[in-house]
Amino acid sequence: MESLAAVFRFGSGELALAAAGGSGRAEVRLAVDYEGDEIKVGFNPAFVLDALKVVDSERIRFGTNGANSAAKISDESGFIYVIMPVLVE
């Protein structure tokens, strides 16, 4: 069974990324430039990977207005990818 959602939890200076599937579950924490209230939003992991496969930069910008809003992934070259969230509990 594939993961239904990759859950992004943005907090002060950190991104916790978690996913679960038939093979198990994983979570990774990354330092990011983020300030503000904690945001938890889920995305179809296949769509996130589709964007990351074509990004030609070591740094990306990930923008969202919250759990029910589309997110924009962009890089320094002008690449823009819009992704819709999935419901997570």
Phi, psi and omega in degrees: 000130179279159178294136178279333181206142166262120186262121178259123176240105179270130175225181183303105177075008185215146170241123172256120182247122183229147176208152178221149179201191181298336181270355181133200179223156181215152174216139177225145177243135182231143173284131180222161174275092180216132174227142179135186179293153177296137177235133175239123182215143181248148178222154172296120184299330179296322180289324176296315179297323178303318179291314184292335180293333185252356177293133181248052182204152176281339180241139175236162173247130181239114183240136175208155177260004179145181187297337183252012183249152174297155176245151178242124174255127180218164177225182184290342183277351182105357177298134176225134179223128179253135183227138179268145180281163170244156182290129175231150180265000000 
